[in-house]
Amino acid sequence: MTSVTLTLSDKRVLVVEDESAILMLIEDMLGNFGEPHVLPAQSLSAGMKLAGKAELDLALLDVNLAGEESYPIAARLRDRRVPFLFVTG
């Protein structure tokens, strides 16, 4: 059996989450996989701006952002070929 180790050291990770406490928890959890450069966004507009311009290696997107859905961010990331995951409670 082969073991795989995930490291996010020096990776640029966009985290789009509207709840401050959850955003901090995600940032903390990502730290368990190295020292990533986390770019936080707490709204659809902030997420869209970063998704369109920032150099990114990965993104984590909350689906519901204060009543707005993050699907437009996902589309922009897809167009830029940035891998992303939806995270939601």
Secondary structure per residue as TSV (DSSP state, phi and psi in degrees):
chain	resnum	aa	ss	phi	psi
A	1	M	-	360.0	135.0
A	2	T	-	-96.1	137.7
A	3	S	-	-101.1	138.3
A	4	V	-	-116.3	130.6
A	5	T	-	-109.6	124.7
A	6	L	-	-92.3	127.0
A	7	T	-	-128.4	136.5
A	8	L	-	-112.2	13.2
A	9	S	T	-55.3	129.6
A	10	D	T	64.0	12.3
A	11	K	-	-86.6	148.9
A	12	R	E	-100.3	114.6
A	13	V	E	-118.5	118.3
A	14	L	E	-82.6	127.9
A	15	V	E	-121.1	115.2
A	16	V	E	-107.7	109.8
A	17	E	-	-152.5	127.2
A	18	D	S	-84.1	-16.5
A	19	E	-	-93.9	117.8
A	20	S	H	-57.5	-44.0
A	21	A	H	-64.4	-40.1
A	22	I	H	-70.1	-39.1
A	23	L	H	-58.5	-45.4
A	24	M	H	-64.2	-38.8
A	25	L	H	-63.5	-43.2
A	26	I	H	-64.0	-44.1
A	27	E	H	-58.4	-42.9
A	28	D	H	-64.2	-43.8
A	29	M	H	-64.8	-39.2
A	30	L	H	-62.6	-30.8
A	31	G	G	-62.6	-21.2
A	32	N	G	-69.4	-13.5
A	33	F	G	-109.7	23.9
A	34	G	S	120.6	-155.6
A	35	E	-	-119.6	76.3
A	36	P	-	-74.7	158.4
A	37	H	E	-91.9	104.6
A	38	V	E	-90.4	128.4
A	39	L	E	-108.5	104.7
A	40	P	E	-86.6	145.9
A	41	A	E	-141.0	134.4
A	42	Q	-	-113.0	12.1
A	43	S	S	-149.5	165.0
A	44	L	H	-60.4	-45.0
A	45	S	H	-65.5	-41.1
A	46	A	H	-66.0	-39.8
A	47	G	H	-65.4	-40.3
A	48	M	H	-63.3	-41.4
A	49	K	H	-62.8	-48.3
A	50	L	H	-67.8	-39.3
A	51	A	H	-64.3	-26.5
A	52	G	H	-88.5	-24.9
A	53	K	H	-122.2	-33.1
A	54	A	S	-74.4	148.1
A	55	E	-	-75.2	122.9
A	56	L	-	-133.2	146.8
A	57	D	S	-106.7	-23.4
A	58	L	E	-164.1	153.8
A	59	A	E	-139.7	144.9
A	60	L	E	-118.3	124.9
A	61	L	E	-122.1	122.7
A	62	D	E	-71.7	137.7
A	63	V	S	-71.3	-45.2
A	64	N	E	-102.8	114.7
A	65	L	E	-112.7	88.6
A	66	A	T	51.7	45.5
A	67	G	T	91.9	-6.9
A	68	E	E	-109.2	147.0
A	69	E	E	-93.1	147.8
A	70	S	S	-87.6	9.9
A	71	Y	H	-59.5	-35.5
A	72	P	H	-62.9	-33.0
A	73	I	H	-65.9	-44.3
A	74	A	H	-59.7	-41.3
A	75	A	H	-63.4	-42.1
A	76	R	H	-64.6	-42.3
A	77	L	H	-64.3	-42.1
A	78	R	H	-59.0	-43.8
A	79	D	H	-62.1	-31.2
A	80	R	T	-90.9	0.2
A	81	R	T	62.3	38.1
A	82	V	-	-97.7	122.4
A	83	P	-	-66.8	144.4
A	84	F	E	-146.0	159.0
A	85	L	E	-129.0	142.8
A	86	F	E	-88.6	133.8
A	87	V	E	-127.0	130.1
A	88	T	-	-154.7	152.6
A	89	G	-	-90.5	360.0
